[in-house]
Amino acid sequence: MVFMTRPMNETDNLDQIADWFDSIGTEWLLDYDSAPRRRENSREQLLNWMRGEDGLSCVLVAEGGEPAKVVGFAVCLLQTDPITNRKYGTINGIYVEPEQRGQGLGHTLKEAADEWCRQAGATYMRAYIGIGNTAMLRVCKLLGYEPWMVTWVRRFD
């Protein structure tokens, strides 16, 4: 199947994309790492990122098939390093439907998100990836990312 990426728009199924956004990382995040997202907050945040009125955000969707169906998304953010004042890009969530995984769609979305950030003025990208997310770790390595910092966590129960 051929997939294309494009900016999310008002006609896309926001409820489905919010559900996907809320599920990101549930397989590999530590149970104390983040508070559960609330769907209404996710919907509002996705709409704000989609509209990108400040030029600092974009939500890209991937679609394919006949008829065309959205099967994944990536949230792109442009940020400024407070020390160097350089702009850099990050991805604040990327998701591919389970039945579409293993076909290179995560790679396609990540590459499109990186390109959006580059065109928006980023001089480099930062990737924050859970250690258990081996698929995205592999994608980043293929795209030329290099390890920069490791965060270790010690849990107190």
Residue, then its C-alpha position, 0 to 999 in steps of 0.5 A: m500500500v502507498f502512504m502519503t503524509r499531509p497536515m491534519n485538517e478539520t475534516d480528519n477524525l479528531d476523536q480517533i487521533a486523540d485516542w491514538f495520542d492518548s495511547i502513545g507509549t502505554e506499552w513501554l512507558l514506566d507506570y509512574d512516568s506520566a499522568p494519564r491523559r484526559r481525552e478532552n485535553s488531548r483533543e484541545q491540544l491536538l487542535n491547537w497543534m494542528r492550527g499551528e497559528d504561532g508557526l511552532s507546531c503541526v500535526l501530520v497524518a499518514e493516509g493510504g488505501e482505497p478509499a484513503k484512510v488516516v492510519g497514523f500521525a506525528v506531532c511536530l514542534l519547533q522550540t528554541d534552546p534558551i541557552t544558544n537561542r537556536k531553534y530545534g525540532t521535536i516530535n511530541g508523539i508519533y503513532v501508526e495503527p498496529e495493523q499498518r506497522g512494519q511497513g515503514l510508515g513510522h519512518t515515513l512519518k518521522e522523516a516528514a516531521d523532521e522535514w517540516c521542522r527543518q523548513a520551519g527553521a529548526t537547525y537540528m532535531r531532538a528525539y525523546i524516545g522510551i528505551g523500550n520503543t525499539a522500532m523508533l530507536r531503529v528509525c532514528k538511527l536509520l535517519g542519522y540521529e546520534p545518541w546525545m544524552v541518556t536519562w536514568v530513572r530510579r523508582f522509590d516505592 
